[in-house]
Amino acid sequence: MSSSSKTLRKLQVVYPVPADIDVANSVEPFHISEIAAGLDLSPDHYDLYGKYKAKVLLSTLDELEGRGDGYYVVVGGITPTPLGEGKSTTTVGLCQALGAFLDKKVVTCVRQPSQGPTFGIKGGAAGGGYSQVIPMDEFNLHLTGDIHAITAANNLLAAAIDTRIFHESAQSDKALFNRLCPLNKEGKRNFGDVMLRRLKKLGISKDKPEDLSPQEVKKFARLDIDPDSITWRRVMDVNDRFLRKISIGQGPEEKGMVRETGFDISVASEIMAVLALTTSLADMRERLGKMVIGNSKAGEPITADDLGVGGALTVLMKDAIHPTLMQTLEGTPVLVHAGPFANIAHGNSSIVADKIALKLVGPGGFVVTEAGFGADIGTEKFMNIKCRYSGLTPQCAVIVATVRALKMHGGGPEVVAGKPLDRTYLSENVALVEAGCVNLARHISNTKAYGVNVVVAVNMFSTDTEAELNAVKKAALSAGAYDAVICTHHAHGGKGAVDLGIAVQKACENVTQPLRFLYPLDISIKDKIGAIARSYGASGVEYSDQAEKQIEMYSRQGFLDLPICMAKTQYSFSHNASEKGAPSGFVLPIRDVRASIGAGFIYPLVGTMSTMPGLPTRPCFYDIDLDTATGRVIGLS
């Protein structure tokens, strides 16, 4: 049975489809307690955040431990145009079809969007048309404050780094030690719990400050951070190009300790990746404490726990670890949680949300989650990073394709956001579509290699012709897809994705292979990078001197056994965004290699990655306002 017939809503669709915010505002959401009741959640299982949002408590997972899991489905896509091909819309539409039309228990699990794109170029990320998460304005803006918590925690750690360098520069070892371990009321010094972690790391087994030798005092108290090695930057959840490179420490009180650094957007923080990959509160505490911010001058990694701040970061993140319950336009439940970057991080929503959802839907139910960017990036990281840490096994992977994007991959003119589409994309050209299907075919074969059944969802636009759509279906099936389905969920909601829902159900029920990873963890960093590069079509990998130096350092520091998270353009299988289709025989250049040790992956940089977007000449904020008579947000896209 579906989650609850009481919370299923019949949509009154209009053509042409109105603006997303107008569609979202045309529906009065159910009180979130009704959505929760449909999942058999009692008020003890969640905390309300207003009428339409609730935090589902992690303790729910403990209560459901003995229950079986539902089917697990990931939605990826072909290599997209800059306009996007509708992965979020398809994810929501599929769930509306499964819940509202096919009578299945279903939960959608999606990332929380950054406010940067919402006010910048891309707009929101709640889906679109008649397949959306609502309230759309709350989803795209502050939600339940998780990103603000990440911002605060990230910047507390940044402040701790520079403050420690400042204080170490002006104090002797003994003075530094005495201030770190001040006398209590009884006139004795004690180590705090976080300090015991550092002592253990240093191999010092003493637990009383007075027992340390002068050499151990120095070893414990002086981190001796190399300012040039610091990788931790400050963050904010707004696109601001002028903060990409800044200098700090220019005040007279800082005694000339000027350092060049910069800001990233909040969702690029390693703390966001930690939130997405953590499996429990205790696990999050360990991951936050293990985050490496740079090295000592002797080349040893310095962690958040070395700085004494790991526990405080966990306190700031204690509410953020609980996923947020929302709903779709048709009343099916949604868990929104985490929103890591899809290039320097893994671009997937949280493990804990997926685990809770799989227990809530139970055997025969469905959990559908989305992986950022094309399947070469998002689905690859879902399998090799997220599933590796979660221990969960998907049965089906959906690949979203559009005729528009396939024409581009077949040799069509460049597609530029904000510019009118060339006529090629608005009139029939079957040959161009067929030529572009090489891109789809490679995504299918790569994804099938993980042992899942692949269903292709062709997201139909009004300008697509029957011949073009049939060409895509034929190419998908020839490439080994379990099924290929035409979808109209943007225009019709769940009704337009019923065939997709049926195909996904059959694909899940008939999976026959276990999950296979692309590479084992116990091989070298270079061998893991090579395995991923070959999946792109590369014939080899070329490393810069800087990349070689970093690989040698991470290997020496003991970080060999981590998965790889490639930071690469989403617009091509290769490193060159203009190379469309399915390029092969190229050499993949690795410019640099960095690590998110707390999150648990190493990320090679293929080209230059911007971690702080800029604003265009006419940002989305020009259209956003408040109807002061009703209090409703208008102009959000």
C-alpha positions, 0 to 999 in steps of 0.5 A: 500500500502507498504511504497514505491515501489521505496525503495523496493529491490529484493535480489540476494541470494547466498548459502551457505549464506555469512558472515553477513558483506559480505551480508550487503556490497553486497547491496548499501543502499538507501539514507535515504531521500528516506526511509523517503519519503516512510513514508511520512516524509518531510525533516522538520521531520528529521535531517540527520546523513550522507547518511544512517541515520536520526533522526526522530524528536519527533515533528512528533508525535504531527503532526500525533496525529489525525492519527490512529495506525497500528497493534503492534507486539512483537517478543520474543522467547523460552528460548535460547541456548547461541548461540541465536535463531534468534529473531533479524533476525526473526524481520527483516525478518518478516518486509521484508516479510510484506513490500517487499512481502505482500505490507504492510506499515511496520516499524521495531523497534529495540534496538541499540546494545552496542559496548561491545558485538560487540567487545567481544563475541556475535558480532553485533545485526543487524539481520543476513544473508539476514534479516539485518538492514543496513549499518550494521557497522554503526548500530553496532558501533557509530550510531548517538551517543546516547550511547555516550550521555548516557555515558556522562550524567551518568558520569556527575552525578557520578562526581556530587555525589562524588564532593558534598560529598567532598565539604560538608565534608569541609564546614559549612552549611552557607559557603556551602549555600552561594557557592550554591547560590552565589551573583549576580551582584546586590549583591543578592542571587537567587535559580536556577530552579533546586533548587526550585525542591529541596525546594518543595521536602523538603516542604519549600515554600520560594523562596528567599535565605535570607528568609530561617532559619538556620535550613532550610539552613542546610536542603537545602544545606546539602545532607549528602549522605551516601557513603555506600548507593550509587548505581550509578556507572560510565559507558563505552561502552566497555567490561572491567572486570578490572573496575568491582571494583575500588577505587576512590579518591586516589589523594592527592587533594581529602584529603583521600576520598577513596571510592570503586565503579566500572564501568558498561557497558553504556547500563546498565545505568538507563539513558538508561532505562529512554530513552527507557521508556520516552514518551516526552521531558518533561517526560524525564526531570522529570524521569532524575531528579527523579533518585535515586543515594543513600540515606542520612545518615537519610535514605532519597532518594537522587535524581539527582535533589537534586544534581542540575544536572537533567537539565544538564542531559536532555541537554546532552540527548536532541538529543538522544530522537529522534529515528534513521531511517535506513533500512533493506536489502530489503529497508523497514524502521527501527527505532533504539532507546535505548538499555537497558539491558534485565536483570536489565532493561526491554530489549526493544526499546523505547516507542517514536519510537513505537509511531511514527512508529504506526502513520506512518504506520497508520491503516492496517500497522504493527510495529514489535518490539523485546523484549530481551531474552526469552519471560519469561523475554523480553515479560513479561517486554514488557507487564507489564512495557513498555505497562503499561507506553506507553498505547499501546496494542499489537495484536500479539506476535511472539515466535521464536523457533529453533529445536536446542534449543528444543532438548537442552530443551528435554535433549540434551547435553550442548550447549557452545558458541565457541565449535562445536555442539554435533552430537545430534543437527545435526541429526534427533531426533524427540523424543528429540524435542517433549520432549523439546516442554514443554518449548515452551508450557509454553512460549505460555500459559504465553504469551496468558494470556496477551490477544494477539494472539501467532504465533510461528516462527520456525527459520529453520536451514539446519540440521532440518528435516521435521519430527522435524519441523512438531513436533514443529508445532504440539506441538505449536498448541496443546499448544494454538498458533494461528499459527506456521510457518516454516521460512527461512528468514536467507537464503532467506530474506523476501521471507522466512518469507512470511507465517509468515507475513500472519499468523501475519496479520491474528492474528492481525486482529482476536484478540478478548481480551483486554490487561491483565497485570500479576499483578496490581500495587497497591499490595505489592512488594512481591505480584508482585514478586510472580506473576512473579515467578509463571509464571516461574513455581516457587512454592514460593519465598525466600528472603535474609536478604538484599532483605527484608531490601531493600523491607522495605526501598523502601516501606517506601520511597513510591516506592510501586506502581512501576512495577517489572523488574526481573533480572534473567538468560535468560537460564532457567525459573528458577534461575538455568541456567542448569535447562532446559525445563519447571521446576516447584516446585522450590523456587525462591531466591531473593538475593537483590532488587534494584530500578531504580526510574527515569526509573520507576521500581524495580528490584529484583536480582535472583542470581548474575548479571554482569553489566560489561561483560569481554572479552574472550581469543579471542574477536571478535575484532581479526576479525575486520579491515578496508579495507583501499582501500575502507574504508569498515569495514570487519570482523564484525559479 
